[in-house]
Amino acid sequence: MFRDRIFEGRVAVITGGGTGLGRAFALRFAELGARVAIASRNAEHLEPTVADIGTAGGQALAVPTDVRVPEQVDALMKAANDAFGSVDILINNAAGNFLCPAEKLSPNGWRSVVDIVLNGSFFCSRAAFPYMRAQKYGRILSILATYASGASPGTIHSAAAKAGVQAMTRTLAVEWARYGIHANAIAPGSFPTEGASARLWLGTPEEAAKRISKSVPAGRHGRHPELANLAAYLCSEYADYVNGETVTIDGGFTWNHPSFDWQSL
């Protein structure tokens, strides 16, 4: 899909980079030549990914960070710049979610998700800005969800936070384009992550797979490399004229009318 080492000389900072989708981003960007700084509140989540990148011949740095704390975010960007010489790419992937009906959601539950997703994405983008402005180049990519522009019962806190990040993305795209900085977002549909089936599909992985096969025209979960390749495209020179966009990757789920039996065609 891409020429080899398309990110040679680039430095990517990835929040939530030790597990799940963040790990997939880190491995793919390192494979394409980027030096990678990955962040997570849990340091134990980071080391296996750093080790795997090193074994494959890449360079990676683990920086334990709570994206809700601006001072820690500033230290993350400084650590990446000190270690690798720049901050070229930022992937806002840190997230938190749990199912809860709106009327039962506590103030602390609301704040915890908004703090990580919305505030954390802003703090990281703001902290990366001085480095990107100085070099007249930057790519900011935020990971949303399809329900950020739709609805999904039980996710009002996450939906509101991710919709805020989508609006932030558009605003940053307009404000910072003059500095050579682009801001885009990806809205994934159903991609397997640790515990996702139990949390969001209310069943075992097998039950979740059956529901996916009926509701998603593609008939399956998305695969991590598919999402990582889309992220690589949006952060690469191939997308130099793409700015302020949200790209949905959900196997056609968004456009599937629940009363339409597409499998019978």
N, C-alpha and C positions, 0 to 999 in steps of 0.2 A: 504493500500500500504506500509506504513512504520510502524515500531513499534512505540508505543506512546512515545512522548518526546525524539525523536532522537537527538534533539539539546539542550538537557538539559545541562546547564553550558556554552553554547556557546553564543557569542555576535555577532549579525549581524548588519552591517551598510548598509542602503539602501538609495541610492540617488533617488530623484523623488519619495519618498516613501509615499506621502500623498494621491495620487489619482491614478486612473487607474490601470495599471499593477503593479506599485510600491506598492500601497495599498494592492493588492492581495498577493504580496510577503511578506509584513510585517505581514499581518494577518495569513498567512499559517506558516511562520517561528515561530511566537509567539505561535501558536497553537501547534507546534512541540517542544516547550520548550525553544526557543531562547529568550534572552533579545534583544530588537530591538531599534536601534537608527535610526530615519528616518530624511532625510534632504530634503529641498526644499527651493527655493528662497522666496516663499510665505508662511509665517508662518501660515496663515489661512488654508492652505491646510493640515497642519500636525495635528492639534489638534483633529479633529474628529477620525482619525485613532488611535492616542495615546489613546483617551478616549475609543474607542471600544476594544482595546487590554486590557486596564485596567479593563473594565467591565467584560471581559472574564477571568480575573484572571492572565493576563500576565503582563510583564513589558516593557514599551516603553518610549523613550525619544525623544522629538522633538528638532531638532537643525537647525534653519534657516541657510541655507548655499547657497552661490553662488559657484558652482563647478568650475567656471572660475577663481576664485581668490585663489591662493595657500594658502595664510594665513588663509582664512576661512576654507579651506579643512583640513589644519593642526589642526585647532581648533575643527573641527567636530570629528576627530579621538581622540583627547585628551579628549573631552567631553564624548565620548562613553567609553573610557578607565577609566576615572575618575569615571564615574557613575556605570559601570558594571564590571570593572577589567580586561578587555581584548578587543581586536579586532580580532575576529576569522574569520568572513565572511564579504566580501564586495560585494555588488551587485551594479554595475555601471549601473543605470537605467535612470539617468537624460538625457533628450533629448529635442531637439527642431526641428521642421520641418514645412515646408509649401511648397506648390506646386509652382514651378516657372521654366519656360524654361531656359535652361543654358544661352542663349544669353541675357536674360533679368535680370539675377541674378546680384544684385549689390555687390560690394566688402563687404559692411557691412552685407548684407544678407548671403554671403558666410562665413564671419568670425564669425557671431553670432552662426551658427550651428556647425561649426568646433570647436569653442571655447567650447561650451557646451559638445558636444559628444566626440570628440577626446581629446582635451586638458583636459577637466574635468575628463575623465576616467583615463588618465595618472596621473593627480594630485592626484586623490583619491587613485589609486593603489600605487603610490610612498609614500603617507602619511601613508597608512596602513602598508607598508612594515616593518618599524622598530618594530612595535608591533608583527607582525606575525613572523618575524625572531627571536625575543627574545624568543618566546615560541615554536619555531620549528614547527609551524602549521599555515596554513592559506588557505582560499578558496576565490578566486576572480572570480566572474561571471559577465560578461558583456553582456548587452542586445543589440543585433544588429537588423537586419532586413534581410529578404531573398534577398533583392536587394543589399546587401553589397557584394555579390559574383555574382550578375547578373546585371540587369538593370531595372530601372523603370523611365519612362519619367517624368520630373519635379522634380526629387529628387537628382540632381547631387551633391548638397552640403551635404545632409544627407548620400547618398550612399558612397561618398568619405570618409567622416568622419568615418562611420561605418566600411568600409573596412580597414581604418587605425587602428581602435580598434581591428579588427580581427587579423591583423598582429601583433599588440602589444600583444595580448593575446598569440599568439604562441611564441613570443620572451620571454615574462615573464615566460611562462611555462618552457622554456629551462633554463633561467638564474636562476630562483628562486626555482626550484625543489629540489635543494640540501638543502634548508632551510625548507623543508616540506610544501612549498607553491605551490598550484595548481592554474592554471588560465585556465578557460574555457569560452565558450560563448554560447548563445542561439540566433538563428535567427528565430523569430516568423514570421508567415505569417499574415493573417488577424485576428486580435483580436480587438473587439470593445473598443474604448476609447472615452473620451469626444471629440466630434467634429470630430472623425476620418472619419466617413462616408462622411461628407460634404467636408473635406479637401482632402481626398485621393481617394474617390470613386465618387466624383462629383455628388452627389445626396442626396436624403433623406435617412434615415435609411432603409425605405422600398425598395427603389430603389437599395440601396447597397446590401440588403439581396438577391434580385433577381439576381444581378450580381454574388454574391458569390455562389449562388446555381448552377449557370451555369459554373463557372470557377474553383471551388474547388471540387475535387472528393468527399470529405467528405460532401459536400452540405450545409455547414454552416460556420459561423465564429468560430474561436477557443473560448474556454471558459477560463476565467481567472484562475479557479482552475487547469485546465490542464497545463497551463504554470507554475503556482506556484509549482505544484508537480514535474515537470521536473527540476525546479530550486532547489528544495529541494533535489532531487536525486543527482544532480551534486555537491552540497555542502556537501553531507553526506558521511559517511563511505562506503556506497554502491558503490561509484564512486572513491574509493581511487587510482585506477590505470588509471583513465581518466585524461589526462592533455594535454592542448593545443588544445582541440577540439572545434568545433562549431557544435552544434546540431540543426538541422532545425525542426521546429514544425509548419506545414502549411497545414495539411489535405491532402497532396499529390499535392498541387498546383504546386510546382516546376517541377514535372514530367508530368504534364498534357499538352499534345500537343494540341494547339488551334484548329487544324483541326480534332481532334479525338472526336467523339461523344460517350463518355464513358457511357452516360445515356441510350444509346440504346442497350447495351449489355444484 
